[in-house]
Amino acid sequence: MPVRVQREDFDAGAEIARLRADNPKVGAVASFIGVARDVNDGDAVMAMTLEHYPGMTERALEDICAQARARFDVIDLLVVHRVGELKPGDQIVLVAVTGSHRGEAFAACEFVMDYLKTEAPFWKKERTATGERWVDARDSDDARRARWGGGAR
């Protein structure tokens, strides 16, 4: 269950290929790539900086992946999350899940993203034409997280 937090960009195709390499049990791969937008709350965004607590962030991501493993019948999971300054169009996060069947892989991928958005210790600061601002958590992210209920089933 690989988890990485890094400044460097990632090659999603290569990451997914490694995740499923030589495993004939893999019948499905579900993935999500988050990309930095050029607008937020109606304002143009020139860049954003993602900050985190090294060690604590990786442990939180590993815990989220462990919860997904306990809930869903999956083979493997991967989370690669970038930190530092990102420009519009830059990749931010990759979540990839392998499984025997698509349903469990899709659900696990969505679960990991919903928990990541609300439970992982990342802080986002945007640079706009009017200056810098910290981005608050969205109610919609909390609502998506809440639909999964409590801990692992």
Sequence and secondary structure as in RCSB ss.txt:
>XXXX:A:sequence
MPVRVQREDFDAGAEIARLRADNPKVGAVASFIGVARDVNDGDAVMAMTLEHYPGMTERALEDICAQARARFDVI
DLLVVHRVGELKPGDQIVLVAVTGSHRGEAFAACEFVMDYLKTEAPFWKKERTATGERWVDARDSDDARRARWGG
GAR
>XXXX:A:secstr
  EEEESS   HHHHHHHHHTT TT  EEEEEEEE  SEETTEEEEEEEEEE TTHHHHHHHHHHHHHHHHS  S
EEEEEEE EEE TT EEEEEEEEESSHHHHHHHHHHHHHHHHHHS EEEEEEETTEEEE    HHHHHHHHTT S
S  
